[in-house]
Amino acid sequence: MNKVKRAIIMAAGKGTRLHPITLKTPKPLIEVNGKRMIDTVINALHINGIYEIYVVVGYLKEQFYSLEDQFPGLKIIDNPYYETCNNISSLYVARNYIDDVIILDSDQIIYNNSILSVNFNHSGYNCVWCERNTNEWLLTEDQGIVTNCSRTGGNYGWQLYSISRWSSSDGKKLKKHLEIEFEQKKNTQIYWDDVALFCYPEEYTLGIKEMKYGDVIEIDNLYELASIDKKYQIYLNRGENEYESIK
C-alpha cells in the first residue's frame, strides 16, 4: 500500500475559455458561490492530512503568492515556460516533488473530500464509470489495471479526471521521462499525462481510483461557470470590451 505525502497543484494556465473574467483573475482564483476554486482543492487536501503542497503558477502569478501566507506548508513554483509550452512544462518544473504525490488541477471544485484519500495500491487516476458518450479521455482496464487510453473519448469506459497519485518508484520514472521528453526531445506541446499514458505506457502499471459524478466538477467554459453560479450569467451576453468585475 502506498500513501500520499504531498501534492502538486497545476495553476499556470491562462483560462482563455473563461474570458473576460480571466483577463484580470486567474481561473483557479475565481470565486464560485463564494469560494475560490483552488480553496476547495487545498481544503480537501488538508482534510486528508496533506499539508505539503506545491502550486505551479504562470499566468498572473503574482496573485497566487498570498497563498503561502494563508496556508502553512504551501509553496509556489514559478513556471517560466507556461506561455509557449503545454502543461508538461508545469510538471517538469515541479518534477523533484513527484514522490508519493497526488497531482491535481486547480480549476476544479471538490465536493467530496474523500476522493483525495491518501492510500492507494497503484499509481493512477481518479475516474468515473461512463456509459454515455463523452469526448473526455477514456480509460479501459482489466482487473483494475489500465490497458488503454482514448484521447477522443467514447462510451463504456472510465472517464479520466485531473486527479492522480504516483508512488515513489513511479514518480522517479515519471521524473526521468519528463526530462527526456522536455529537455532532450523538446516535446513541449503535449500534456504531462501523455508521458505515462502514451509515451512510455509499457513502463507503468496504472490503476483506477473510482469516484462518482458530482464528487468533483471541472469548469471548462463560461457557460459551465454560469450554470453553477448564477451571478456569472451576466457575462454570457457581454463581450470582452464590456468587462467589469462582479463584486
C-alpha positions in Angstrom: 0.0 0.0 0.0 1.3 3.4 -0.9 0.4 6.7 0.8 0.3 10.2 -0.5 2.7 12.6 1.4 2.5 15.7 -0.7 0.5 17.4 -3.5 1.3 19.3 -6.7 -1.4 21.7 -7.9 -1.3 22.9 -11.5 -2.3 26.6 -11.8 -0.2 28.1 -14.6 -2.8 28.2 -17.4 -4.4 31.3 -18.9 -8.0 30.1 -18.7 -8.9 31.7 -22.1 -12.2 29.9 -22.3 -13.4 31.9 -19.3 -12.7 35.3 -20.9 -13.5 38.0 -20.0 -13.3 37.0 -16.3 -9.8 35.6 -16.6 -8.4 38.8 -18.1 -7.9 40.1 -14.6 -8.3 37.0 -12.4 -6.6 33.6 -12.9 -9.1 30.8 -13.3 -8.2 29.0 -10.0 -8.9 32.2 -8.0 -12.4 32.7 -9.4 -15.0 32.6 -6.7 -17.8 30.1 -7.3 -20.7 30.5 -4.9 -18.5 32.5 -2.6 -15.4 30.2 -2.6 -12.4 30.2 -4.8 -11.9 27.1 -6.8 -8.4 26.4 -5.6 -9.5 26.8 -2.0 -11.8 23.7 -2.4 -8.8 21.7 -3.6 -6.5 22.9 -0.8 -9.1 22.4 1.9 -9.8 18.9 0.7 -6.1 18.1 0.8 -5.9 19.4 4.4 -8.9 17.3 5.5 -7.0 14.3 4.2 -3.8 15.3 6.1 -1.9 16.6 3.2 -0.2 19.9 4.0 3.0 19.8 1.9 1.6 21.4 -1.2 3.3 22.9 -4.3 1.3 25.2 -6.6 2.8 25.7 -10.0 1.9 29.2 -11.4 2.5 31.2 -14.5 -0.3 33.5 -15.8 -1.0 36.4 -13.4 1.3 34.6 -10.9 1.6 37.5 -8.5 -2.0 36.9 -7.4 -1.0 33.4 -6.0 1.8 34.3 -3.7 -0.5 35.2 -0.8 -1.5 31.5 -0.6 1.9 30.9 1.1 0.7 33.1 4.0 -2.8 31.7 4.1 -1.8 28.0 4.0 1.3 27.0 6.0 3.2 24.3 4.1 2.2 25.6 0.7 4.9 26.7 -1.7 4.7 28.5 -5.0 6.7 27.2 -8.0 7.1 29.5 -11.0 6.7 28.0 -14.5 8.6 30.3 -16.9 7.5 28.2 -19.9 3.7 28.5 -19.5 3.2 30.9 -22.4 4.9 28.8 -25.0 4.5 25.2 -23.7 1.7 22.9 -22.8 1.2 21.7 -19.2 4.1 19.2 -19.5 6.2 22.3 -18.5 4.3 22.7 -15.2 5.0 19.2 -14.0 8.6 19.5 -15.4 9.3 22.4 -13.1 7.8 20.5 -10.1 9.5 17.2 -11.0 11.6 17.0 -7.9 8.4 16.5 -5.8 6.9 13.6 -7.8 7.3 11.2 -4.9 4.3 9.6 -3.2 2.3 12.6 -4.6 -1.2 13.5 -5.7 -1.3 15.8 -8.7 -4.4 17.9 -9.3 -5.6 20.8 -11.5 -6.5 23.9 -9.5 -9.6 24.8 -11.6 -11.9 22.2 -10.3 -14.3 22.2 -7.4 -14.1 19.4 -4.9 -17.5 18.4 -3.4 -16.5 15.1 -1.9 -13.3 15.3 0.1 -12.9 11.6 0.3 -11.8 11.4 -3.3 -8.4 12.8 -2.2 -7.8 10.0 0.2 -4.1 9.2 0.7 -3.9 5.4 0.5 -3.5 3.7 -2.9 -2.3 0.4 -4.4 -1.3 1.5 -7.8 -0.3 4.9 -9.3 -3.2 6.1 -11.5 -6.1 8.4 -12.0 -9.4 9.2 -10.3 -12.1 8.1 -12.7 -15.9 7.9 -13.1 -17.5 5.0 -14.9 -19.1 6.3 -18.1 -21.7 4.6 -20.2 -22.8 7.7 -22.1 -20.8 9.2 -25.0 -18.1 11.6 -23.9 -15.3 13.5 -25.6 -13.1 13.3 -22.5 -10.2 10.9 -22.2 -11.5 7.4 -21.5 -9.6 4.5 -19.9 -10.2 0.8 -20.3 -9.0 -1.6 -17.7 -8.6 -5.3 -16.9 -8.8 -6.4 -13.3 -8.2 -2.9 -12.1 -5.2 -2.2 -14.3 -5.3 0.3 -17.2 -4.9 -1.3 -20.6 -5.7 1.6 -22.9 -6.5 5.3 -23.1 -8.6 7.1 -25.8 -8.0 10.8 -26.2 -11.2 11.1 -28.3 -13.5 9.5 -25.7 -16.3 7.1 -26.5 -18.6 5.2 -24.1 -18.4 2.3 -21.7 -15.1 3.2 -20.1 -13.5 5.1 -17.2 -13.5 8.9 -17.7 -10.2 10.3 -16.5 -10.2 13.3 -14.2 -7.3 15.6 -13.3 -6.5 13.9 -10.0 -3.8 11.3 -10.0 -1.5 9.6 -7.5 2.1 8.5 -8.1 4.1 6.2 -5.9 7.8 6.9 -5.1 9.0 4.3 -7.6 6.7 5.5 -10.4 7.5 9.1 -9.5 11.2 8.5 -10.2 10.3 7.1 -13.6 8.0 9.9 -14.4 10.6 12.5 -13.4 13.1 10.8 -15.8 10.7 10.5 -18.6 9.6 14.2 -18.2 13.3 15.2 -18.5 13.8 13.1 -21.6 10.7 14.5 -23.3 11.0 18.1 -22.3 14.8 18.5 -22.3 16.1 16.1 -24.9 13.2 15.6 -27.3 11.9 19.2 -26.9 8.4 17.6 -26.8 6.9 20.7 -25.2 3.4 20.8 -26.6 2.0 17.6 -25.0 0.0 17.1 -21.8 2.1 15.8 -19.0 -0.4 12.9 -18.8 0.8 11.8 -22.2 4.2 10.8 -20.8 2.9 7.8 -18.9 -0.2 7.0 -20.9 1.2 7.3 -24.4 5.0 7.9 -24.5 6.0 5.1 -22.0 2.9 3.1 -21.3 4.8 -0.2 -21.0 6.8 1.2 -18.0 3.8 1.9 -15.8 1.2 -0.3 -14.1 -1.6 2.2 -13.6 -4.8 1.7 -11.6 -8.1 3.5 -11.2 -9.5 5.3 -8.2 -13.2 5.1 -8.5 -15.5 8.1 -7.8 -18.9 9.3 -8.8 -20.3 12.1 -11.0 -20.7 15.2 -8.8 -17.8 14.4 -6.5 -15.8 16.9 -8.4 -16.8 19.5 -11.0 -14.4 20.6 -13.7 -15.4 24.0 -15.2 -14.2 24.3 -18.8 -16.0 27.4 -20.1 -18.1 30.4 -19.2 -21.4 28.6 -19.8 -20.5 25.9 -17.3 -19.4 28.5 -14.7 -22.7 30.4 -15.2 -24.7 27.3 -14.7 -23.1 26.7 -11.3 -23.0 30.3 -10.1 -25.8 32.4 -11.5 -24.0 35.7 -10.9 -21.8 35.0 -13.9 -24.8 34.8 -16.3 -24.3 38.5 -16.9 -21.2 37.6 -19.0 -22.9 35.4 -21.4 -24.2 38.3 -23.5 -21.3 40.6 -22.9 -18.0 40.9 -24.9 -14.5 41.4 -23.6 -14.7 45.1 -24.1 -17.7 45.3 -21.8 -15.8 43.6 -18.9 -16.4 44.8 -15.4 -15.7 42.9 -12.1 -18.6 41.3 -10.3 -18.3 42.1 -6.6 
